Amino acid sequence: MIHTGQLIERKLHEQGRTVTWFAAQLCCTRPNVYKIFRKESIDIPLLWRISRILEYNFFHEISNEIKSDIRNEVNATVSK
């Protein structure tokens, strides 16, 4: 399973943006941003806002992970 908070943190750093900038965009505090980074899963409205702010479709990445998991389960079932 994808750790969504780590994915967000990685994308933020790849873009060269700071936690302070991100907190201002989310209208929250820096400690709250660090809490987001520690979350394995994030609710859809918040992830939507983050996707818009970072201009990155996190839903696509999560969807690809789900598809991969389903393929692996099907292959494991067929192999039995």
SVG drawing of the C-alpha trace seen along z (x, -y; Angstrom):
<svg xmlns="http://www.w3.org/2000/svg" viewBox="-14 -31 28 55">
<polyline fill="none" stroke="black" stroke-width="0.4" points="0.0,0.0 1.2,-3.5 2.1,-5.7 0.2,-8.8 1.9,-11.2 5.4,-10.1 4.3,-10.5 3.2,-14.0 6.4,-14.9 8.5,-13.5 6.6,-15.4 6.8,-18.6 10.6,-18.2 10.9,-17.2 9.3,-20.5 11.8,-22.4 9.0,-23.8 9.2,-24.4 7.0,-23.1 6.4,-26.7 5.1,-27.4 3.0,-24.3 1.5,-25.1 0.5,-28.6 -1.1,-27.1 -3.1,-24.7 -3.9,-27.4 -2.5,-25.3 0.6,-25.2 3.9,-23.6 3.3,-21.0 0.1,-20.0 2.0,-19.5 4.4,-17.2 1.3,-15.3 0.1,-14.9 3.5,-13.5 3.1,-10.8 -0.3,-9.7 -0.5,-6.5 -3.9,-7.5 -5.6,-10.9 -9.2,-11.7 -10.3,-12.6 -11.2,-16.3 -7.8,-17.0 -6.0,-15.0 -7.9,-16.9 -6.7,-20.2 -3.1,-18.9 -3.3,-17.7 -4.5,-21.1 -1.8,-22.9 1.1,-20.7 -0.4,-20.4 0.0,-16.6 -2.6,-13.9 -2.1,-11.7 -5.3,-9.8 -3.6,-8.5 -0.7,-7.1 -3.1,-5.5 -5.2,-4.1 -2.2,-2.5 -1.3,-0.9 -4.8,0.6 -4.6,2.0 -1.3,3.5 -2.6,5.1 -5.6,6.5 -3.4,8.0 -1.2,9.6 -4.2,11.1 -5.6,12.5 -2.2,13.9 -1.8,15.6 -5.3,17.1 -4.7,18.4 -1.3,19.9 -2.9,22.0"/>
</svg>
